[in-house]
Structures are given as C-alpha cells and as structure tokens.
Amino acid sequence: MSALRFVSPERHWRAALLVVPSVWFGWAAYRFLGTVAGWVVGAGLVSLAIPTMRTSLTVTGDELTDHRAWRTVRVAWPQIAGFRVARPGGLWDGFCVVADRRDGTQVDLLSTRVYSRSPSAHHLDELH
C-alpha cells in the first residue's frame, strides 16, 4: 500500500496568521533595539510558518504518522481501536481526529485540527 497524506484545510491560513505577530514584534524590536534586531525577530517569527505548512497525517500499511510542527507521533495500526472527531486535550482549540488505543488511551492527531467557526464551519464537516 502506498502512503496516503492528509492535511488540515486550515493550515494555510494558520501559517498566514503568523505574519501579523511577526510584523508587530519585528517593528517593536526595530524601534527599541535597532534595524538588525527588527529583521532578526521578524524573520525568525515568519520562519515559524514553514513547520506549520509541513504538518500532515501520513497513513501507511503499518502505521499512522502525525507530522506536527515540532515533532512526529507514530501509532501502529494494531494499537488502534477506533477513531472519532473530538476536541484535543491540553491547550489546543478546535477539533481533530482522535485515535483511540486498545489500552484505553488516546492520541490526538493534531495535524488534522480544524475550527468550528473560523474561517469556515464546513471544515469541521470535511474532518468528519
């Protein structure tokens, strides 16, 4: 079986929204610390959009691989009891696909995360 790749329909606008704080913090650093600091801070924060755009869920015959912005989570198929769409645990907002494990624990597949209101409610339907 070849690998299937799924991406959140909202990852593009999430990456684009990183530009706003990048400009603001870059401008603040420029005003208080100088030109070089402004460019370094602005460029550093804009570079956070790159890992955001790489997020995806890869499905192979052996496992699910959740490529998040900062880490990768793997779950083998024999460990999975089922799937559901639910709110992820922790500080995360929105909804994502949750893999329920046979041992009673769950794995939030955060690369599939969408929101119910913004930018569009139909993304939740796409997730289901």
N, C-alpha and C positions, 0 to 999 in steps of 0.2 A: 504494500500500500504506500503510495506517495504521501508526503506530508501536506496537510491542509492548513491554511493560515487564515485566522480570523482577526479582524481589527475592530476597535470601537469606532462607531461612526462619528464620535465626538473628539477623537484625538487631534484632528486638525485645528479645531477652534481652541482646544485646551493649550496647544502649543502656541497658537497666535496670541492668546491672552497673556503669555509670559512676556510679551513685548512691552506691555503697559508698565509693569513694575520695573522692567529693565531700564526704560527711558527715565522713569521718575527717579530711581536710585542712582542711575548714571548722571543725571542732571544735578542731583544733590551732591554727589561726590565731586563733580566738576566745580560746583560753586564753592564748596568748603575745602577741597583738597587739591584742586587743580585739574588741568586737562588730562594728564596721563591717568590719574586715578579715575576720572569720569569715564574714559574709554575702557579701562580695565574692568571696572564694575559693570558698566553697561554690556560690554561684550561677554563678560563672564555669565551674567544672568540670561542673556539671549541664547547662550550656548546650552542652557537647560532645555531648550525646545528640541534639541537633537535626540536625547534619550526618550522624550515624550513621543516623538514621531516613530520611534523604533518599537514601541510597545505592541505586542501581538500575542495571540494564543495559537500555538502550533500543535496540531493533532497528528500523531503518527500511529502506527500499529502497536507500538509498545507503551507510549505514554502521552500525557498532555504536558506541554511546556508553556508556562506563563512567563513571557518576556516582559518584565516590568521596567520602569525607568531605571532603577538602580540595582535590581537583582533578578535572578531567574528562579522560578519554582517549578519543580518537576513532580508529577504524580503518575505512578504506574497504573495502567488500566485495572489490574487485579485488586488494587486498593479502593477503587471507586464503587460505591453502592448506588449512586444516582446523582442527578443534577436538579437544580432549581434556580430560579431567579429570586434574589433577596438582597437586602441591604448588607454591605460588607461590615465586618466588625471593625473596631478601632475608631479612628478619627475620620474615616472616609465617608463621603456622602454619596448619594445616588444608589444605583442598583448594579449588580453584576451577576454573572453566572457563578454559582457556588457548587463545588464538587463535594458531595457527602461521602466520607470514607466509611469503610466497613467497621472500623474501630470506634465509630461514633463522633469523630472529629470532622471538621470541615475545612476546606481550602477555598478562600475567596480568590477567584480568578480576576484580579484587578485590571488586567489589560482589556477586559470586556466592559468596563464600567461605563454606564450612561446615567443621565439625569432625567427625572420625570417631567421637569418643567422647562429647563433651558438647555440648549437652544430650541429644542422641539420635543414635544411629548411622544412623537411617533418613534423616536429612538428606543424607547422602552419596549414598544411593540416589536421592533427589529430584534431586540435582545431575546424576547420570548421565542 
